[in-house]
Amino acid sequence: MAETIAFIGLGNMGLPMAANLVKAGYKVQGFDVVSAANAAAANVGAKIAASASDAVKGADIAISMLPNGRLVLDLYESGILQAAAPGTLFIDCSTIDVDSARAAHGLAAAAKMESLDAPVSGGVGGAQAATLTFMAGGSEEAFARAKPVLEHMGRKIVHCGGAGAGQAAKICNNMILGISMIAVGEAFVLAEKLGLSHQALFDVASTSSGQCWALTTYCPVPGPVPTSPANNGYKPGFASALMLKDLLLSQEAAESAGAATELGHHAAEIYQKFVSAGEGKMDFSAIINAIRSASSN
Ligand code: NAD
């Protein structure tokens, strides 16, 4: 068992993930640029380092959980790769663009470190309950080394392929999710216009060919699925701003790889408009309200 784990980025996701590693018996050396985040991590039993480079000293594994690719590359270029012991495994769990993920692997390899991109799905609830899904990209050896550690934070750990494959899987999945949530929202608004009840549409579509996760698990209208955010004022859940981030990452990747993703592009525009209107903190299923508002009376 790896004894010591550095954890950099102790925000909404990083804090509960680090807490689960402490609970599992690891010595966790945490660091965040925000002192309140460090204080919260100290409260759950992490040892707080004075800098990211200090956090990786003596660590077997270094995990990062940061907002974007630029910050991850800045971190990897900040001297932590030189401060760590040779062969330390660097796992980046942030959701970032595929190109930055591959560049991070390149920096780690040049410094003779092992590396993995391992973004997650499951949200803050999944991070707290240790039920996240990890999508990993990197070598077989790096994955084998990471898996037992990731298992303390998640329920499903999937090796998707080489460098960047975890990020690729994450944005492809979330592009499906963004598009399908808009489709389900449009169907409910059309049903309202046609005088069809929410429950009737749900009962038919959830057992017919329109069936999908956005409908059956995360239904965007109150009632049919009591646990969905629609029953709780569209409190996230998964915030629209984060959905927009992932859709934009998917479109960046589609452009650089030459994939024609017209619906992904349109979904990104729809969420962009929603977020620009000040709704970024609402759950992404609240997009149905924008569809309803755009419809004629
Ligand atoms: P967050 O903003 O709550 O946390 C990020 C933390 O990183 C902050 O505490 C910030 O201070 C810290 N940070 C920024 N730069 C740093 C640096 N150079 N060194 C140390 N710490 C630094 O964000 P979050 O919700 O925890 O999300 C983290 C990542 O997980 C993002 O990439 C996000 O897309 C992804 N993600 C989030 C969710 C979710 O539901 N919140 C779900 C899946 C994936």
Residues whose N, C-alpha, C, O or C-beta is under 5 A from the ligand:
A	BS01	NAD	I8 G9 L10 G11 N12 M13 G14 F31 D32 V33 V34 A37 M65 L66 P67 N68 L71 C93 S94 T95 V120 S121 G123 V124 G237
